[in-house]
Amino acid sequence: MLRLGRKADAVNHWRALARLWRQQFKQLAEEAGFKQRLQSLEQRLLTLMMETGASPEELLEESEATLKFDPENHDLRLKTAELLMELGKP
């Protein structure tokens, strides 16, 4: 149980970091490796959210935010479509 609580805390911190990096994306997009670090952060965040039982709505919100910066991520597009179907949205 303690471990799950620590993961939940990690999700909160990673989400805050992801929001901050998304806000800085335009300024830092040309910095070597920034986009890859953001993509890695987003993937790890979504994995942690699934492990901690985040709601489909929360996962969808995070997935859609990630797709704005990584529209070529076909696996994430598929997961987002599955979440939309689960939520009964076209």
Backbone as a printed PyTorch tensor [residue, N CA C, xyz], in Angstrom:
tensor([[[  0.8230,  -1.1970,   0.0000],
         [  0.0000,   0.0000,   0.0000],
         [  0.8630,   1.2540,   0.0000]],

        [[  1.9430,   1.2260,   0.7840],
         [  2.8290,   2.3800,   0.8380],
         [  3.4180,   2.6620,  -0.5350]],

        [[  3.7910,   1.6120,  -1.2490],
         [  4.3920,   1.7940,  -2.5670],
         [  3.4060,   2.4740,  -3.5200]],

        [[  2.1560,   2.0810,  -3.4930],
         [  1.1400,   2.6970,  -4.3380],
         [  0.9910,   4.1750,  -3.9850]],

        [[  1.0570,   4.5010,  -2.7200],
         [  0.9750,   5.8950,  -2.2910],
         [  2.1400,   6.7060,  -2.8210]],

        [[  3.3080,   6.0940,  -2.8450],
         [  4.4840,   6.7850,  -3.3730],
         [  4.3420,   6.9970,  -4.8770]],

        [[  3.7500,   6.0260,  -5.5630],
         [  3.5270,   6.1860,  -7.0030],
         [  2.5150,   7.2960,  -7.2670]],

        [[  1.5000,   7.3720,  -6.4240],
         [  0.4960,   8.4300,  -6.5790],
         [  1.1520,   9.7980,  -6.3860]],

        [[  2.0410,   9.9020,  -5.4020],
         [  2.7800,  11.1520,  -5.2110],
         [  3.6430,  11.4510,  -6.4280]],

        [[  4.2670,  10.4140,  -6.9790],
         [  5.1060,  10.5950,  -8.1620],
         [  4.2760,  11.1020,  -9.3380]],

        [[  3.0670,  10.5650,  -9.4900],
         [  2.1910,  11.0250, -10.5790],
         [  1.9490,  12.5260, -10.4560]],

        [[  1.6630,  12.9900,  -9.2610],
         [  1.4100,  14.4260,  -9.0680],
         [  2.6240,  15.2600,  -9.4610]],

        [[  3.7980,  14.8070,  -9.0720],
         [  5.0190,  15.5450,  -9.4000],
         [  5.3210,  15.4980, -10.8950]],

        [[  5.1600,  14.3240, -11.5030],
         [  5.4330,  14.1780, -12.9340],
         [  4.4210,  14.9800, -13.7520]],

        [[  3.1690,  15.0230, -13.3240],
         [  2.1660,  15.8260, -14.0550],
         [  2.5140,  17.3060, -13.9950]],

        [[  2.9510,  17.7710, -12.8360],
         [  3.3470,  19.1820, -12.7070],
         [  4.5420,  19.4790, -13.6050]],

        [[  5.5100,  18.5730, -13.6360],
         [  6.6760,  18.7620, -14.4940],
         [  6.2770,  18.7440, -15.9670]],

        [[  5.3980,  17.8260, -16.3440],
         [  4.9430,  17.7500, -17.7340],
         [  4.2350,  19.0460, -18.1450]],

        [[  3.4000,  19.5880, -17.2760],
         [  2.7160,  20.8570, -17.5950],
         [  3.7290,  21.9790, -17.7900]],

        [[  4.7120,  22.0320, -16.9100],
         [  5.7440,  23.0630, -17.0110],
         [  6.5250,  22.9230, -18.3100]],

        [[  6.9290,  21.7140, -18.6490],
         [  7.7010,  21.4980, -19.8780],
         [  6.8620,  21.7970, -21.1110]],

        [[  5.5670,  21.4600, -21.0790],
         [  4.7050,  21.7900, -22.2230],
         [  4.6160,  23.2950, -22.4180]],

        [[  4.5370,  24.0350, -21.3180],
         [  4.4810,  25.4930, -21.4050],
         [  5.7730,  26.0570, -21.9970]],

        [[  6.8820,  25.3980, -21.7500],
         [  8.1840,  25.8640, -22.2170],
         [  8.5790,  25.2740, -23.5670]],

        [[  7.7140,  24.4640, -24.1390],
         [  8.0660,  23.7190, -25.3460],
         [  8.5510,  24.6220, -26.4810]],

        [[  7.8310,  25.6760, -26.7660],
         [  8.2170,  26.5440, -27.8880],
         [  9.6050,  27.1380, -27.6930]],

        [[  9.9170,  27.5330, -26.4690],
         [ 11.2200,  28.1360, -26.2090],
         [ 12.3440,  27.1000, -26.2290]],

        [[ 12.0410,  25.8640, -25.8190],
         [ 13.0930,  24.8680, -25.6490],
         [ 13.0970,  23.7700, -26.7130]],

        [[ 12.1820,  23.8440, -27.6810],
         [ 12.0460,  22.7740, -28.6720],
         [ 13.3310,  22.5210, -29.4520]],

        [[ 14.1130,  23.5570, -29.6710],
         [ 15.3550,  23.3990, -30.4340],
         [ 16.5250,  22.9220, -29.5750]],

        [[ 16.3500,  22.9160, -28.2690],
         [ 17.4100,  22.4400, -27.3750],
         [ 17.6240,  20.9490, -27.6040]],

        [[ 18.8730,  20.5650, -27.7370],
         [ 19.2040,  19.1710, -28.0160],
         [ 18.5710,  18.2330, -26.9830]],

        [[ 17.7740,  17.3030, -27.4710],
         [ 17.1990,  16.2810, -26.6100],
         [ 15.9510,  16.6730, -25.8410]],

        [[ 15.5180,  17.9360, -25.9250],
         [ 14.3710,  18.3500, -25.1080],
         [ 13.1060,  17.5840, -25.5000]],

        [[ 12.8260,  17.5050, -26.7940],
         [ 11.5990,  16.8240, -27.2220],
         [ 11.6150,  15.3560, -26.7840]],

        [[ 12.7750,  14.7030, -26.8870],
         [ 12.8660,  13.3100, -26.4730],
         [ 12.6580,  13.1650, -24.9660]],

        [[ 13.1850,  14.1120, -24.1960],
         [ 12.9850,  14.0610, -22.7400],
         [ 11.5110,  14.2630, -22.4010]],

        [[ 10.8540,  15.1760, -23.1040],
         [  9.4250,  15.4070, -22.8780],
         [  8.6280,  14.1570, -23.2320]],

        [[  8.9460,  13.5340, -24.3540],
         [  8.2500,  12.3130, -24.7500],
         [  8.4550,  11.2000, -23.7170]],

        [[  9.6650,  11.0740, -23.2390],
         [  9.9680,  10.0600, -22.2230],
         [  9.1960,  10.3390, -20.9370]],

        [[  9.1690,  11.5850, -20.5350],
         [  8.4190,  11.9810, -19.3420],
         [  6.9490,  11.6410, -19.5000]],

        [[  6.3840,  11.9710, -20.6460],
         [  4.9580,  11.7160, -20.8890],
         [  4.6600,  10.2180, -20.8670]],

        [[  5.5200,   9.4150, -21.4780],
         [  5.2990,   7.9670, -21.4770],
         [  5.3540,   7.4110, -20.0610]],

        [[  6.3380,   7.8530, -19.3040],
         [  6.4720,   7.3820, -17.9160],
         [  5.2730,   7.8190, -17.0840]],

        [[  4.8330,   9.0340, -17.2930],
         [  3.6780,   9.5590, -16.5620],
         [  2.4330,   8.7280, -16.8470]],

        [[  2.1650,   8.4530, -18.1140],
         [  0.9810,   7.6620, -18.4550],
         [  1.0660,   6.2520, -17.8660]],

        [[  2.2510,   5.6720, -17.8780],
         [  2.4350,   4.3480, -17.2770],
         [  2.1380,   4.3890, -15.7840]],

        [[  2.6850,   5.3840, -15.1000],
         [  2.4280,   5.5280, -13.6600],
         [  0.9480,   5.7560, -13.3790]],

        [[  0.3110,   6.5570, -14.2210],
         [ -1.1170,   6.8250, -14.0280],
         [ -1.9270,   5.5370, -14.1550]],

        [[ -1.5600,   4.6920, -15.1200],
         [ -2.2690,   3.4170, -15.2760],
         [ -2.0080,   2.5110, -14.0790]],

        [[ -0.7660,   2.4940, -13.6010],
         [ -0.4120,   1.6460, -12.4600],
         [ -1.1310,   2.0720, -11.1850]],

        [[ -1.4300,   3.3500, -11.0540],
         [ -2.0890,   3.8350,  -9.8450],
         [ -3.6060,   3.8800,  -9.9790]],

        [[ -4.1140,   3.4220, -11.1230],
         [ -5.5680,   3.3590, -11.2890],
         [ -6.2260,   4.6840, -11.5890]],

        [[ -5.5240,   5.5450, -12.3150],
         [ -6.1190,   6.8250, -12.7000],
         [ -7.3890,   6.5720, -13.5100]],

        [[ -8.3130,   7.4890, -13.4130],
         [ -9.5690,   7.3350, -14.1360],
         [ -9.3370,   7.4740, -15.6390]],

        [[-10.2150,   6.8730, -16.4430],
         [-10.0930,   7.0320, -17.8970],
         [-10.0900,   8.5070, -18.3220]],

        [[-10.8470,   9.3190, -17.6010],
         [-10.8910,  10.7510, -17.9260],
         [ -9.5310,  11.4150, -17.7360]],

        [[ -8.8600,  11.0650, -16.6350],
         [ -7.5320,  11.6220, -16.3770],
         [ -6.5210,  11.1380, -17.4140]],

        [[ -6.5960,   9.8560, -17.7390],
         [ -5.6920,   9.3080, -18.7500],
         [ -5.9430,   9.9550, -20.1100]],

        [[ -7.1980,  10.1530, -20.4420],
         [ -7.5400,  10.7850, -21.7100],
         [ -7.0120,  12.2130, -21.7620]],

        [[ -7.1990,  12.9540, -20.6930],
         [ -6.7100,  14.3370, -20.6220],
         [ -5.1930,  14.3780, -20.8440]],

        [[ -4.4870,  13.5000, -20.1840],
         [ -3.0250,  13.4780, -20.3110],
         [ -2.6120,  13.0100, -21.7040]],

        [[ -3.3020,  12.0070, -22.2350],
         [ -3.0000,  11.4980, -23.5760],
         [ -3.1940,  12.5720, -24.6330]],

        [[ -4.2900,  13.3030, -24.5280],
         [ -4.5580,  14.3610, -25.5070],
         [ -3.5220,  15.4750, -25.4140]],

        [[ -3.1020,  15.8120, -24.2120],
         [ -2.0650,  16.8360, -24.0510],
         [ -0.7570,  16.3530, -24.6660]],

        [[ -0.4540,  15.0810, -24.4920],
         [  0.7750,  14.5200, -25.0500],
         [  0.7220,  14.5010, -26.5680]],

        [[ -0.4170,  14.1650, -27.1330],
         [ -0.5330,  14.0960, -28.5900],
         [ -0.3220,  15.4520, -29.2580]],

        [[ -0.5830,  16.5230, -28.5510],
         [ -0.3340,  17.8460, -29.1280],
         [  1.1520,  18.0420, -29.4320]],

        [[  2.0100,  17.3940, -28.6490],
         [  3.4450,  17.5410, -28.8140],
         [  4.0820,  16.3490, -29.5250]],

        [[  3.3420,  15.2710, -29.6350],
         [  3.8680,  14.0590, -30.2640],
         [  2.7820,  13.4250, -31.1380]],

        [[  2.3160,  14.1590, -32.1590],
         [  1.1870,  13.6640, -32.9600],
         [  1.5050,  12.4120, -33.7750]],

        [[  2.7620,  12.0880, -33.9500],
         [  3.1540,  10.9070, -34.7250],
         [  3.2140,   9.6330, -33.8800]],

        [[  2.8960,   9.7260, -32.5980],
         [  2.9610,   8.5720, -31.7060],
         [  1.7160,   7.7060, -31.9180]],

        [[  1.8680,   6.6930, -32.7750],
         [  0.7130,   5.8740, -33.1610],
         [  0.1960,   5.0050, -32.0100]],

        [[  1.0870,   4.5250, -31.1640],
         [  0.6420,   3.7410, -30.0110],
         [ -0.2220,   4.5920, -29.0840]],

        [[  0.1980,   5.8290, -28.8730],
         [ -0.5760,   6.7200, -28.0130],
         [ -1.9040,   7.0890, -28.6640]],

        [[ -1.9110,   7.2690, -29.9770],
         [ -3.1680,   7.5400, -30.6810],
         [ -4.1480,   6.3900, -30.4850]],

        [[ -3.6430,   5.1540, -30.5830],
         [ -4.4920,   3.9830, -30.3900],
         [ -5.0320,   3.9460, -28.9640]],

        [[ -4.1750,   4.1740, -27.9810],
         [ -4.6100,   4.1740, -26.5740],
         [ -5.6490,   5.2760, -26.3440]],

        [[ -5.4340,   6.4390, -26.9470],
         [ -6.3830,   7.5450, -26.8000],
         [ -7.7320,   7.1680, -27.4110]],

        [[ -7.7120,   6.5220, -28.5710],
         [ -8.9590,   6.0790, -29.2000],
         [ -9.6820,   5.0600, -28.3160]],

        [[ -8.9140,   4.1520, -27.7050],
         [ -9.5170,   3.1620, -26.8010],
         [-10.1540,   3.8470, -25.5900]],

        [[ -9.4790,   4.8540, -25.0660],
         [-10.0380,   5.5940, -23.9210],
         [-11.3170,   6.3210, -24.3260]],

        [[-11.3150,   6.9100, -25.5090],
         [-12.5220,   7.5980, -25.9930],
         [-13.6780,   6.6210, -26.1230]],

        [[-13.4040,   5.4450, -26.6580],
         [-14.4610,   4.4430, -26.8030],
         [-14.9590,   4.0010, -25.4250]],

        [[-14.0310,   3.8130, -24.4960],
         [-14.4070,   3.4120, -23.1350],
         [-15.3110,   4.4510, -22.4820]],

        [[-15.0630,   5.7160, -22.8050],
         [-15.8610,   6.8010, -22.2340],
         [-17.1270,   7.0850, -23.0490]],

        [[-17.3180,   6.3370, -24.1510],
         [-18.5040,   6.5200, -24.9740],
         [-18.4710,   7.7860, -25.8070]],

        [[-17.2590,   8.2500, -26.1330],
         [-17.1150,   9.4490, -26.9580],
         [-16.6320,   9.0260, -28.3310]],

        [[-17.1560,   9.6750, -29.3750],
         [-16.7300,   9.3120, -30.7410],
         [-15.3240,   9.7510, -31.0490]]])
